[in-house]
Amino acid sequence: MATEGGGWTLVLAPAALKDLKRLSKTDRERIVAAIDRLPAGDVRRLRGPRPEWRLRVGDWRIRFERDDQARQINVLAVRSRGSAYRR
């Protein structure tokens, strides 16, 4: 699924959509609102071979990749804090 937000194109991976469907309505609304504001928010680059980033929303973490030239954000997963960094 792709949407346009703040000049950036947001692409949600099937795994991220599946993660969102599992959440309660209130958590889902908070997270979707935060995703719409990307790349703003509590965003940090993750260490590792892939250029991944994370957005913190309470106890939830949104993992994503960003392409500054294409102005595209690929949301990879929405996970709880405890499981967000496991592969």
C-alpha positions as CSV (number, residue, x, y, z in Angstrom):
1,M,0.0,0.0,0.0
2,A,1.4,3.4,-0.9
3,T,0.3,6.9,0.2
4,E,1.6,10.4,-0.2
5,G,2.4,12.2,3.0
6,G,4.2,15.5,3.4
7,G,5.9,15.2,0.1
8,W,7.1,11.7,0.9
9,T,5.7,8.6,-0.6
10,L,4.9,6.0,2.1
11,V,5.0,2.3,1.1
12,L,3.8,-0.2,3.7
13,A,5.1,-3.7,3.3
14,P,2.6,-6.6,3.6
15,A,4.2,-7.6,6.9
16,A,3.7,-4.1,8.2
17,L,0.0,-4.1,7.2
18,K,-0.4,-7.5,8.9
19,D,1.2,-6.1,12.1
20,L,-1.1,-3.1,12.1
21,K,-4.2,-5.3,11.7
22,R,-3.2,-7.2,14.9
23,L,-3.2,-4.0,17.0
24,S,-6.1,-2.5,19.0
25,K,-8.0,0.3,17.3
26,T,-6.4,3.0,19.6
27,D,-2.8,1.8,19.1
28,R,-3.4,1.4,15.3
29,E,-4.7,5.0,15.1
30,R,-1.8,6.4,17.0
31,I,0.7,4.5,14.9
32,V,-0.9,5.3,11.6
33,A,-0.9,9.0,12.6
34,A,2.8,8.8,13.5
35,I,3.6,7.1,10.2
36,D,1.8,9.8,8.3
37,R,4.1,12.4,9.9
38,L,7.3,10.6,8.9
39,P,10.2,11.4,8.6
40,A,9.4,13.6,11.7
41,G,9.1,12.2,15.1
42,D,11.4,10.2,17.4
43,V,13.4,8.7,14.6
44,R,16.8,7.1,14.9
45,R,19.1,5.2,12.5
46,L,19.7,1.6,13.4
47,R,23.1,0.1,13.3
48,G,23.8,-2.7,10.9
49,P,24.6,-3.5,7.3
50,R,21.2,-2.2,6.0
51,P,20.3,1.5,6.2
52,E,17.2,1.0,8.4
53,W,15.5,3.5,10.7
54,R,13.0,3.2,13.6
55,L,10.2,5.4,14.8
56,R,9.2,5.2,18.4
57,V,5.5,5.5,19.3
58,G,5.1,4.6,23.0
59,D,6.0,0.9,23.4
60,W,5.8,0.4,19.7
61,R,8.6,0.6,17.1
62,I,8.1,1.1,13.4
63,R,11.0,-0.1,11.3
64,F,11.5,1.6,7.9
65,E,13.9,2.4,5.1
66,R,14.1,5.8,3.6
67,D,15.3,6.9,0.2
68,D,16.0,10.7,0.4
69,Q,16.5,11.1,-3.4
70,A,13.2,9.5,-4.3
71,R,11.5,10.9,-1.1
72,Q,10.1,7.4,-0.4
73,I,9.7,5.7,3.0
74,N,9.3,1.9,3.0
75,V,7.6,0.8,6.3
76,L,8.9,-2.7,7.0
77,A,7.4,-3.7,10.3
78,V,5.4,-2.5,13.4
79,R,6.4,-4.4,16.5
80,S,6.5,-4.0,20.3
81,R,9.6,-2.7,21.8
82,G,10.7,-6.1,23.0
83,S,10.5,-7.8,19.6
84,A,11.3,-4.9,17.2
85,Y,15.0,-5.6,16.9
86,R,15.0,-9.3,16.5
87,R,15.4,-10.9,13.1
